[in-house]
Amino acid sequence: MSEIPIRLAEPRDAATIGRIYDEGIDSRIATFAAGDHPADERRRWLAGRPESAPVYCATDGGDDVLGWSALAPFSHREWYAGVAEYTVYVSAGQQGRGVGSALLSHLIGVAPEFGYWKLVGMILPENGPGLALARRHGFRVVGTHMGHGRIAHQWRDVTLVERHLEVSPW
Ligand SMILES: CC(C)(COP(=O)(O)OP(=O)(O)OC[C@H]1O[C@@H](n2cnc3c(N)ncnc32)[C@H](O)[C@@H]1OP(=O)(O)O)[C@@H](O)C(=O)NCCC(=O)NCCS
């Protein structure tokens, strides 16, 4: 797929973003999040994000959202202000067609506009596609936190990846 349109998420996207996130929850390799999240909660989540935590949608050029991405400050500590955690989710039926790649490329491009000079990702070691996507975009594996959180009562590890951006002062 070439030229995948990407735009800022709008309030009307909250339900679709939530549906795609639910697929990740159900896979048990994408996120530590669990449970049901009512539509209201999804809307509040999207509306309540600060300017430093934008959400984007990849579309089919029309109304259909194929996937979404987000940046969020890595930490509330001021000395980490240049570091953001990225998130990329692609609808199950749209995976393997370059949508995730387009979303992550786009995040790498826009992150400096928000003052970020480094991106990190937290990926479960079992998440082959998530790690492949990160490596494809120049992220290096920092290491794996052991027993970092629980999914369905089971302790799970999480692998930290990082990439400095072009603007990095480091
Ligand atoms: C990870 C995810 C975003 C990838 O999105 P995608 O649209 O399927 O990925 P793309 O088609 O753009 O592929 C990106 C790269 O990853 C590789 N990749 C994707 N799926 C893969 C798989 N199942 N196995 C191995 N490599 C895979 C591709 O080969 C591609 O690399 P290449 O360009 O060198 O060929 C998608 O699987 C997803 O939404 N997963 C659930 C959410 C998640 O785990 N997010 C990651 C943590 S934030």
The ligand as a Gaussian input file, in Angstrom:
#p B3LYP/6-31G(d) Opt

LIG

0 1
 C        2.719000      -4.225000      15.388000
 C        1.739000      -3.733000      14.344000
 C        1.403000      -2.261000      14.650000
 C        2.387000      -3.811000      12.953000
 O        1.517000      -3.186000      12.032000
 P        1.405000      -3.710000      10.520000
 O        0.601000      -2.736000       9.755000
 O        0.947000      -5.113000      10.497000
 O        2.941000      -3.679000      10.077000
 P        3.524000      -3.399000       8.630000
 O        2.738000      -4.148000       7.610000
 O        3.663000      -1.934000       8.426000
 O        4.954000      -4.053000       8.774000
 C        6.012000      -3.353000       9.440000
 C        7.245000      -4.217000       9.534000
 O        7.057000      -5.214000      10.520000
 C        7.170000      -6.509000       9.943000
 N        6.097000      -7.356000      10.406000
 C        4.800000      -7.040000      10.496000
 N        4.101000      -8.095000      10.937000
 C        5.000000      -9.096000      11.130000
 C        4.888000     -10.436000      11.568000
 N        3.698000     -10.978000      11.893000
 N        6.012000     -11.162000      11.668000
 C        7.203000     -10.636000      11.331000
 N        7.369000      -9.374000      10.887000
 C        6.268000      -8.624000      10.789000
 C        6.993000      -6.317000       8.461000
 O        7.690000      -7.324000       7.777000
 C        7.510000      -4.942000       8.212000
 O        8.904000      -4.946000       8.003000
 P        9.489000      -4.828000       6.511000
 O        9.050000      -3.494000       6.005000
 O       10.944000      -4.925000       6.738000
 O        8.884000      -5.941000       5.739000
 C        0.439000      -4.591000      14.309000
 O        0.795000      -5.942000      14.257000
 C       -0.462000      -4.352000      15.494000
 O       -1.297000      -3.454000      15.473000
 N       -0.338000      -5.156000      16.564000
 C       -1.136000      -4.968000      17.767000
 C       -0.691000      -3.728000      18.528000
 C        0.775000      -3.807000      18.896000
 O        1.250000      -4.846000      19.311000
 N        1.498000      -2.683000      18.753000
 C        2.946000      -2.664000      19.026000
 C        3.260000      -2.097000      20.349000
 S        2.943000      -0.369000      20.437000

